[in-house]
Amino acid sequence: MKIIGFEEHYKFPAIYEANKNNPVELLYELSRKAGHLTDAGIYDLGEGRIAAMDAAGLDVQILSHTVPGPETLEPSLAVELARQANNAVAKAVSKYRDRFLGFATLPMRDPAAAALELERTVRDSGFVGALINGHINGRYLDDKFFWPVFECAETLGVPIYLHPTVPPQPVVDAYYGGFDPIVSAALSRAGLGWHIETGIHCMRLILGGVFDRFPGLQIIVGHHFEALSWMAWRTDYSSALNEKSGLKRTIKEYLRENFYGGILAGEFANQAPGAIDSSWSLSYNAYLAMANLIGIDRIVFTSDYPYGNTKAARQFFDQMPINPADKEKIAHLNAERLLRL
């Protein structure tokens, strides 16, 4: 069965150097020193990555720049580094045409330049969309300032992957502070904060009218649809959201018509498959919530390479108690339809 992975990260050295004092990079370094983060292979766009894919049973990776990307950088520098990073991905995709696809990384502080870069990478290099790492220095993408990128994506017919980033610092301080620094860091990131943050961001896109303006736009969110699988059901009971917001559809309809979600086993790279939850029951329950919310035709595969354990991702998928036809959809059919492969 062919497997196409949607959240498969790389890091471009020059973007890392420009971002090395970014709070996210500082949190990564703290976690590495504590032994809680493994990201070996993050810079490899060649044989080492292919070998890891083969070992795990992953056929295709859609390469996307990790957080932090160029979104946080001064616009003129971001434009140049995004172009360099995308060119590096285009070179890798050209060399390994059967194994790699590309999501563009974009200089989102300059939306016009970001839209041009998205158009360039799709039309010149065959990229299949873009990945944006959350809010832009505290400014969310429902702000019309960023809408040229959405307009470009809709026109090109490519999706945007909305990836988490650390919440704005006042939120981190209020919600996640007061513990051991490593505990606060973990809680504000993959432990909880990233997923709450991305769920709220998706709701902002809906309430901000993004999909009324761009009804064909498709947004992908990972980690079993972030927090939305568990919380979005409640929004249909809120008359203020559904009747007073001026939206053309219900929240549920936007989620089912403009969003895709990605499955994830849960293990980090330094955790053995099944060691935390041998049956992956918690992950499977999260999958069920996502499937019940948006439907099987809008679910894709992710492994969160290299932060996630790719072997665990494949093992979790293989043992999921769902019918073979639905597995084919998650593995590659939904991806091929969405990305027009």
N, C-alpha and C positions, 0 to 999 in steps of 0.2 A: 504494500500500500504506500503510495507516494505521500510524503509529509512535507508541507510547506510551513516554515516557522516565521511568524510575523514580528516577534519582539526579540530580535537577535542583534546585539549591540556591538559596536566597535568604538574606538576612541582615536581621534586624529591628534598626533603629537603636538602640533602647533596650537590647536584649540586647548589642549590640556595645559600647555605652558601659559597661555593667555588667561586661563581660568584657575591657575593653581592656588590662588588665594580666595577663590569662591567658597562660600560656606559649605556647599555640597562636597567639593573636593576635600575640604578640611575634615568633614565628617567621614568621607571615605578613608582618609589617612588614619583617623582615629580608630575606625573599625578594623582596618588592616592590622594596625599595631596590636589591637586586642585579640586578633585572630578570628574576628567575626565576619570578615569579608574576604572573598577570593575572587579576583577578576583576571586570572591568568588567561592570556590569549586575547585580551581586549584590543591590542594593537595589530593583531595578525589578520590580514585579509588574503591569506594564501593557503599553503599546504597544511600548516598546523591547524587552522580552523577546519579545513576539509577533513582532516583526520579525526578531529573531535566530533564532527557531524557523522562521519561513518561509524564511529564507535558507538554513538548513541542511536543511530537509525533515523537520522534527519536528512532528507534529500535536498531541500532547498532552504536557504536562509534569505530573508529580506533584510539587508544590512541597514542599520539605522544608528545614528550617532547617539551615544549615551548622554545622560544628563551629568553635568552641565554641557550644553552645546554653545553655539554662537549666539543664542538668544540673549545672553546676559552681557555680551561684549559691546563696546562702543561701535556704532553702526559702520563706519568705514572699515574698521578692522574686521568686523563680523562678516561683511560682504566678501572680503578677500579670502578669509579663512573658510567660509562656507563653500566658496567656489573650489578652493583647493581640496577640501575634504570630499566634496562630491566628485571631483575629478579622480581622486584616488579610488573611490567606490566604483566609478564608471570603468576604470582600468581593470579592477578585480572582476567586475561583472563580465567584461569583454573577454577576459582570460578564462573564466570558469562559467560559461554561459548556462550550463545545465545545473549549476549549484547555487548561484547567487542572483538575487535581484536587488534593486536599490530603492530606499526611501531617501528623498532629499533632506538635507539639513539646511535650515533657512535662517537668514539674518533678520529675525522678526522685529527688531527695533526699527528697521526700515522696511515697512510692508511693501512698498513699491518695488524695491530691490529684491525682496523675498519672493514676490510674485514672478518677477522676471527670472529668478534663479530656478523656481519650480518649473516654469515653462521651458527653460533651457534644458534642464535635466530630463524632463519627460520627453521632449521632442527630439533632442540630440542624442541622448544616452539611453532612452527606453526605461527610465525610472517609472515606478508604479505608484508613486504618491510621495508623501512627505511625513516626517515625524516631528512634532513640536513638543518640547519639554515644558508643558504647563504654562503657568502665568509668566509674563514678561516683566520681571522686576516689580511684581505686585500688581501689574495691569493685566486683566483677564481678556480673553479673546472675544468675548461678547462686545467689547469696545469696538465701535465702527472703524476706528483707526486701523485695525488689523484686517478688515473685511476684503481688501484687495486680494489677499491670499486665498480666502474662501471663494471669491469670485473666480479666480484663476483655476483653483482645483475643480470647481463645478464645471467650468468651461472645458477643461481638459478631460474630465470624467475620471479623476483619480481621487482616492480617499486621503484623509489626514489621520494619522495615528496620534492621538492625544496621550502623551506619556506623562507620568507624574514628575513633579519636582517638589522640593521642600516648601511647605506653606510659608507665607510671608512671616517675617520675624516676629511681629507682635502676636500672631497666632501661635507660633512655636513657643514663645515665652509664656503665653497665657494657658495653653492647653498641654504642653509637653515638657515644660521646664520643672525644676525643683527636685530632680532625681540625680543619680549618678550621671555624669555627662554621657557615658556610653548608653545608658538606659534611655535618657532623653533623646539622644540621637537616633536610636533604633525606633523609639516610639513615634518620632516625628517623621520617619521615613518609611521603610518597608514594614515596620511593625504595625502601623496603623495610619499615620498622618498622610502619607502619599495617597492612600486609597480614598480616605475621606475627602481630601483636597480635590482629587480628580473627579469624584462623584459630584461635588458641589460645582466644579467648573463646567461639567456637562450640563447641569441644570441651568447654569447661567447662560450657556449658549442657547438653550431652548427658550428661556424666559426673555432673553435679549433679542429674540426675533431672528436669529441667524438662519434658521431653517425655513422661516416664512420668506425671507429674502432669497435664500439659496436652497430651494426644496430638493434639488438633486444631490446636495452635498452629503457625503458619507464620512462619519467619524468612527474610528476604531479605538476601543479602550480595552486594556488587558486585565489580567489578574481576576478572571471570572467577572468581568464587567465592573471592576472596582467596587465601590460601596453601593452602586445602583441596584444590584441584584436584590439586596436586602431592604433597601429603603425606598425605592422608587414607587412601590405599590401604594405607599401612603399619600403620594402627591395627588392621586386621583380623587382623594377624599377632601382635598383642600379647594373650596370654592374660590378663594382668593387667587390661587395659582391658575385654575382652569377657567374661571369666569371673568376675573378682573384684570388679567394680564394682556388682553387683546390678542391672544394667540388664535390661530386659525384651526388648530387641532388640539387634542388632549395631550398631556404629557406622555401618556402611554403610547399614543400614536407616533409621536416624534421618536421615542425610543425604539419602536418597532420598525420604523421606516427610514431612519437616518443614522442608525448606530449599528456597529458590529462589536462583538465581544470575543475575547480570547481566553481559552482555558489555560490553566497553569497547575502543575503538580503541587508546588509549594516549597520543595527542598531548595536550599541554597547550595552553591557549588561545593561547600565544605561539609555537607550533610549527606550521608548515605541514603540511597533510595529506600523509602519505607521505614527508616529508622525512627521517625517522629510519629508516624501514623501508618502502620503496616498495610492497611487496606485503602489508604487515601480517602477514608470516609468523609472527613471534613471538607476536603477539596471537592469530592464528588457532590456533596450537598450544596456547595457553592455553585458548582456547575448546573445542578438542577434548578436552582433559583434563577440563574441566568437564562437557561433554556426556556423556562416557563415564562420569563418576562419578554424575551425578544424572539424566541423561536429558533429551532435548530438550523435554519437556513442562514442565520446571521452569526454563526459561531465559527471561529478559526483557531488554529493551533499556535501556541507560543511556548518557548522554553526559557526565555529571559537570559539567554547566553550572554556573557559567561558568568553572570551572577547566580543564575539558577542552575540546578543540576539537570543537564540535558538528558542524561540517561534516565533519571527519575521521571522527567516529562514524558518520555516515550513509554516507559513502563506503566505509568499512571494511565496514559491514553489507551494502551493495549488492554488493560484489565477493566476499563470502564464498562459496566453492564448495559450497553446500548446496542441497538441492532447494527449490522454491518453497513447498511445503506447510510445511516446517520454518521457512522464513523468515516465513511468515505467523504461525506460532506465536510466534516470538521477537518479532515486530513488535507484535502486539496480541492474538492469540488467548489466549495463556497469561495475559496481564494481565487480559483480560476475564473469564476463568474464575476466577482467583485473587481478583480484586476485585469479582466479581459485578456487572459493569457491564452 
